[in-house]
Amino acid sequence: GMGIAIFTSGGDSQGMNAAVRAAVRMGLYVGARMYFIREGYQGMVDGGDNIVEAEWSSVSGIIHKGGTVIGSARCKDFRERAGRLKAAKNLVERGITNLVVIGGDGSLTGANCFRQEWSSLLAELASTGQISADDQQKYAHLNIVGMVGSIDNDFCGTDMTIGTDSALHRIIEACDAISATAYSHQRCFIMEVMGRHCGYLALVAALASEASWVLLPEEPPPAGWQTTMCDKLRMASSAPRCGRPDHRQAAEQTTALPCHCTGGLFIYLPLVAAECVEADYVFIPEWPVVNWEKKLVVKLHAASVVVDNLGFDTRVTVLGHVQRGGSPSAFDRILGCRMGAEAVLALIEATPDTEASVISLDGNQAVRVPLMACVKKTQAVAKAMEDKNWQLAVELRGRS
Ligand code: F6P
């Protein structure tokens, strides 16, 4: 049977294991030889025990696990031709000419370049005696298929990426927990969620947890947003809706005594690099933000705006990587299953001339869409965000 290898690359996300499981089992079901490549591209370059044949039972008991059981890595070696030569040799030696890659746009682009370079890599391996002329001919074509694993839901061409739903569950759980302590102390909480350049998690989490305000990278608030935000928060906090008579009274008397009982006051900031908190940055108000220093500024600035203008007792909670760990939701498990199975079918039907595809979710269906077109669109969004062309970014992102 044909040799198919599967690997995960870049940041992990919940549901990757379900995709690995489904791909392996679908492959075995149709008579292919299935391989795991451990540690992403690094394992492909290093070979040896990193590339192992998978059996039906190799993927038992992994569907409920977070992360990726076959490991993931960022790989410098694969960026060099020397690294890709080694990788090609390792694959040819095992008769692998099909790759299933689960990762973000960078990992998918890498796979596509590898495919385009494949015949020249094999020619060099043959001419230097590292593989036989027979093998060069026998394994002349490399087919690839992609799946997108990312909690950010930041890939163009799919309704959802693998991991987003689980991350949302984790965020909502945290919001509910924070909400209880916010209620008890009448505090305002600013929650920072992940998402890099994509505000999907922030937006949807804000809706689902009754946030009073949300700051999104795609929709920078206009000048004077601080006043608008404070007015809104003041209103939310003084609304006598909580039912506790003491709070009602306080709220009616003065807005300076906030009542946060209606689920607490949350401001969500889809920001990164929270570990770099430094007091020096607090008072530089800048928006929109592109690099981490400025993102940090916005988060802390939002907190200081709330404290200075409203006098609310305010805390900042950074959720960080708990959003990426833990058990995948049912949705992500099913999504991984659907996509993994479809990925293998795409490889089986591929010809040397077939354009590489990425498996996407369209409504309730796993479908194949052209890989490079989606990658290019995704990268155009990133560029538009960098250029602060928010409207273009949102237009380009379309579905996701
Ligand atoms: O892309 C996934 C993601 O979790 C982003 O939401 C976040 O900005 C980034 O990765 C964090 O990267 P790292 O895991 O390298 O700290």
Residues whose N, C-alpha, C, O or C-beta is under 5 A from the ligand:
A	BS01	F6P	G11 D152 M194 G195 R196 V272
